[in-house]
Amino acid sequence: MGVFGSIVPVLTFGSISKRWIVPGWRLGWVVMSDPNGILRDSGIVESIKCFIDISSDPATFIQGAIPQLIKNTDEDFFLKINNILREAADVCYEGIQSIPCITCPNRPEGSMFVMVKLNLSLLEGIKDDMDFCLKLVREESVMVLPGIALGMKNWLRITFAIEPSLLEDGLGRIKAFCERHAKST
C-alpha cells in the first residue's frame, strides 16, 4: 500500500506463482485500502467479490507449503529474482532486436514474458504463428506460445523467466531457425 494507501484507494494483487517463480501454483490474493470508501461506493468492491469465489482448487501440497514458503523467504530472495528478471528482460529485448522477422514493440517491464509480432512476409514455408511454433520446437527444441492462443494471430509470447545464459541460447536457436526459413532475396 506504500505511501498512498492511507489517502487514496489502492488495490494490490499478488500470487504465489509470480512472486516466488513457481509456475502452476495458482494461488493469489487481493489487498484493498479504501480509506474514503471510493471503491466501495463505485461498486468496484462488489465486482471484485464476484471473482474472489472462483477457485482454481490448488493442490493440498501447495496449500501446505505456503506457510513455510512465506515464513522462510527473506527479502534477499526477491531482490535476487528481480535482478535476474531485469537482466533477462534486457537480454530478451536485445536478442529479439537481432531477429529480422520478429518485432518487439516495447521493452518488457514488470513481467516475465514479452509479446512479439511475427512478420510472415520475411519467412518461407511458415503459414502462421502456430506453424512457426510447431516447427521451432521440432527443429530447435525451443518452445514459445503462439499468439493465437491469446487471441493475437501472428504474434508470439516469449517467456524470459529463466537464467539469462539459457535465454541467450534459446534466442540464438530462434534466430538460427528464422535464418533457415528466411525468404531468399
HELIX and SHEET records of a PDB file:
HELIX    1   1 ILE A   16  ARG A   19  1                                   4    
HELIX    2   2 ILE A   38  ASP A   41  1                                   4    
HELIX    3   3 ILE A   44  ILE A   52  1                                   9    
HELIX    4   4 THR A   60  LYS A   71  1                                  12    
HELIX    5   5 GLU A   75  GLN A   97  1                                  23    
HELIX    6   6 LEU A  120  LEU A  122  5                                   3    
HELIX    7   7 ASP A  129  GLU A  140  1                                  12    
HELIX    8   8 GLY A  147  LEU A  150  5                                   4    
HELIX    9   9 PRO A  164  ARG A  180  1                                  17    
SHEET    1   A 2 VAL A  10  SER A  15  0                                        
SHEET    2   A 2 GLY A  28  SER A  33 -1                                        
SHEET    1   B 4 ILE A 102  THR A 103  0                                        
SHEET    2   B 4 PHE A 113  LEU A 118 -1                                        
SHEET    3   B 4 TRP A 155  THR A 159 -1                                        
SHEET    4   B 4 LEU A 145  PRO A 146 -1                                        
END                                                                             
